[in-house]
Amino acid sequence: MDLLAFNILVQIIEHGNLSQAAKFLNMSRANVSYHLARLEKSLGASLLRRTPQGVEATEVGRRIYRHARNILDEAELVRDLAQSSTDEISGKIGLSVPTGYGHLVMAPWLIEFKRRHPQVVLDIRLENFIDNLLKDSVDIAIRVMSDPPPMLVARDMGPVRYSLCASSDWLREHRMPQTPSELQRTPLITSGGESGRVRVQVAKVGQPLQELDITPTLMSRSYPFLCDCIASGLGVGLVPDYMVREPIRQGRIVPGMCDHEFHINQGRMFMLYMPNRFQSAATRTLIDFLGDRMGLARVIRPGDASAA
């Protein structure tokens, strides 16, 4: 038995099948299967069983997996301690961030982080969805949602604020809505859920919160595309404020109902990562670095609904 065999077992269980584990380990599937068979033979026990979805651990396999995971984490800790004897941190970090937020807000931060820590390899995915942090080799994910997944550690970065806005061309022929009821009758460009409708929360100082169910005239999960549609005069946009700060500053897009605050589907931004798993010095450093930049409010741990 060796670390490679334990690592192969852990990666198969965490990725769900041999092929994905082989891809993650940069090994052939046959080589992964060979080492797994040797491990099972040396232990005298079957560790995995096939299922329609892939493979799953047997009862013995689950118990050995927990020990193997701890052994690998301890081995990583030893390497991390050896590296910490120098001033320079190193290692690879998988980071997943929403496309628009990554381009317009986080890009300068990540460039600064890379300049500070040139030995760290950043694997940055600009994407709006992710299936599984372990499966996709993501150490940290930034996501907008109403509630974080209960199995992950979530740092709450606060609500995502939206701007109501339209192009100058559109406003030459139409009137910007002044009230929530007028907004409901306005062709709206925004993101939409699977139902084709969006729930908008509207708040004005001194007045109660209102919730509106609106069917947009144009919707997309790509905010850069939505901004192009707004600038083209197709309607009034409701998009995250960071997406239109520069066009508004340049005068290409005009904001509306500025005395109101808008949110969609009670969305908040979270930093997500796996609980109870070894984090390298590089990953911990990036979490703290991004936390400082984003002004994190609180940490929500799995099974704890209260603020930490």
SVG drawing of the C-alpha trace seen along z (x, -y; Angstrom):
<svg xmlns="http://www.w3.org/2000/svg" viewBox="-49 -62 62 73">
<polyline fill="none" stroke="black" stroke-width="0.4" points="0.0,0.0 1.3,-3.5 0.1,-7.1 -0.6,-6.6 -3.0,-3.7 -4.8,-5.6 -5.0,-8.7 -6.5,-6.7 -9.1,-5.2 -10.0,-8.7 -10.2,-10.3 -12.4,-7.5 -14.9,-7.9 -14.9,-11.7 -15.2,-11.9 -17.7,-9.0 -16.0,-6.9 -12.6,-5.6 -12.5,-7.7 -12.9,-11.1 -10.4,-10.0 -7.9,-9.0 -8.3,-12.4 -7.8,-14.2 -4.7,-12.2 -3.4,-12.4 -3.2,-8.7 -4.7,-6.1 -7.9,-4.4 -6.2,-1.0 -3.5,-2.2 -6.0,-3.4 -7.9,-0.1 -4.6,1.8 -3.6,-0.1 -7.2,0.2 -7.1,4.0 -3.7,4.2 -5.0,2.2 -8.1,4.4 -5.9,7.6 -3.5,6.3 -6.4,5.5 -8.4,8.6 -11.6,6.7 -13.8,5.2 -13.7,1.4 -16.1,0.3 -19.2,1.6 -20.6,0.6 -23.8,-1.4 -25.8,-2.7 -24.3,-6.2 -20.7,-4.9 -19.2,-3.4 -19.8,-3.8 -17.9,-2.7 -18.7,0.5 -19.1,0.3 -15.5,1.3 -14.5,-1.1 -16.2,-4.0 -14.3,-3.3 -11.0,-3.0 -11.8,-6.1 -12.1,-8.2 -8.7,-7.0 -7.1,-7.4 -8.5,-11.0 -6.9,-11.8 -3.6,-10.2 -3.5,-12.3 -4.4,-15.5 -1.6,-14.8 0.8,-14.2 -0.2,-17.4 0.2,-19.2 3.8,-17.9 4.6,-19.2 2.9,-22.5 5.0,-22.8 8.2,-22.2 7.2,-24.8 6.3,-27.3 10.0,-27.3 10.5,-29.7 8.8,-33.1 7.2,-32.1 3.9,-30.1 3.2,-27.8 0.7,-25.3 -2.3,-25.1 -5.7,-26.7 -8.9,-26.0 -11.2,-29.1 -14.6,-29.4 -16.3,-32.8 -19.3,-34.2 -18.3,-35.4 -19.3,-39.1 -18.2,-39.5 -14.9,-37.8 -14.1,-40.1 -15.3,-43.4 -14.7,-43.1 -12.3,-40.3 -9.8,-40.5 -7.7,-43.3 -7.7,-41.5 -6.5,-38.2 -3.8,-39.9 -2.6,-41.6 -2.6,-38.2 -0.6,-36.5 2.0,-39.3 2.3,-38.9 2.6,-35.1 4.2,-34.2 4.7,-30.6 1.0,-29.9 -0.7,-28.4 -4.2,-29.9 -6.7,-27.8 -9.6,-30.3 -12.9,-29.3 -15.2,-32.1 -18.5,-30.3 -21.9,-30.7 -22.6,-27.1 -20.7,-24.3 -21.8,-20.8 -19.5,-19.6 -16.4,-21.3 -14.5,-18.0 -15.5,-16.5 -14.5,-19.7 -11.3,-20.2 -12.5,-23.6 -11.1,-24.8 -13.1,-28.0 -16.3,-29.0 -18.0,-32.4 -21.7,-32.1 -24.9,-34.1 -27.8,-32.2 -30.5,-32.7 -29.2,-30.0 -25.8,-28.2 -25.6,-24.4 -25.7,-22.9 -22.8,-20.6 -20.3,-23.5 -18.8,-26.3 -20.2,-29.5 -18.9,-33.0 -21.7,-35.5 -20.7,-38.6 -24.0,-40.3 -26.9,-40.9 -26.3,-41.5 -27.7,-45.0 -29.2,-45.6 -29.4,-48.7 -32.5,-49.7 -31.2,-51.3 -31.8,-52.0 -30.0,-53.4 -30.3,-57.0 -31.8,-55.9 -34.6,-54.0 -35.3,-56.9 -35.8,-59.2 -38.9,-57.3 -40.0,-55.9 -40.4,-57.0 -38.3,-55.4 -40.6,-53.8 -41.0,-55.8 -42.8,-53.3 -42.8,-49.5 -46.3,-49.3 -44.9,-51.1 -41.9,-48.7 -44.3,-45.8 -45.7,-47.3 -42.2,-48.0 -40.3,-45.6 -37.7,-44.3 -34.3,-42.8 -32.8,-40.7 -31.9,-37.2 -34.8,-34.7 -35.5,-31.4 -36.7,-28.2 -40.3,-29.4 -39.6,-32.4 -40.5,-34.7 -38.4,-36.6 -39.2,-37.8 -37.9,-41.4 -37.6,-42.9 -38.0,-46.7 -37.3,-48.8 -37.5,-52.6 -36.3,-54.4 -39.2,-54.8 -41.5,-52.5 -42.2,-48.7 -40.5,-46.2 -42.4,-45.2 -42.1,-42.0 -43.0,-41.9 -43.4,-38.8 -42.3,-40.0 -42.1,-38.2 -39.1,-39.8 -39.2,-40.6 -35.7,-39.3 -33.8,-37.2 -30.4,-35.4 -28.0,-34.1 -25.2,-35.9 -25.0,-39.4 -22.5,-40.7 -25.1,-39.8 -27.9,-41.5 -25.8,-44.7 -25.4,-44.6 -29.1,-44.3 -29.7,-47.2 -27.2,-49.4 -29.0,-48.5 -32.2,-50.0 -34.3,-46.8 -35.8,-47.7 -35.1,-48.6 -32.4,-46.5 -32.3,-45.2 -28.7,-43.8 -26.1,-43.7 -24.8,-47.2 -21.2,-46.2 -22.1,-45.3 -23.2,-48.9 -21.1,-51.1 -18.7,-52.0 -21.5,-52.5 -23.4,-54.7 -20.2,-56.7 -19.6,-57.1 -23.2,-58.2 -24.1,-55.3 -26.6,-54.0 -28.9,-56.0 -29.9,-54.8 -33.5,-55.0 -35.5,-54.9 -32.2,-55.7 -34.1,-56.2 -35.0,-52.5 -32.9,-49.5 -33.4,-46.4 -32.7,-42.7 -33.7,-39.6 -34.8,-36.3 -33.2,-37.4 -29.8,-36.6 -26.7,-37.0 -23.1,-36.4 -21.2,-33.6 -17.7,-32.2 -17.9,-28.5 -15.4,-25.8 -15.4,-22.2 -15.6,-21.7 -13.3,-19.4 -10.7,-19.2 -7.1,-20.2 -6.5,-23.6 -3.0,-24.5 -1.3,-27.6 -2.0,-29.0 -5.7,-28.3 -6.0,-29.8 -4.1,-32.9 -6.4,-33.4 -9.5,-33.0 -8.2,-35.6 -7.1,-37.9 -10.5,-37.8 -12.3,-38.1 -10.5,-41.4 -11.3,-42.7 -15.0,-41.7 -15.7,-42.8 -17.1,-39.5 -19.8,-39.7 -20.0,-36.2 -19.2,-32.6 -22.0,-29.9 -20.8,-26.4 -22.6,-23.2 -25.5,-22.5 -25.3,-26.0 -28.0,-28.5 -26.6,-31.1 -23.9,-33.6 -20.4,-32.5"/>
</svg>
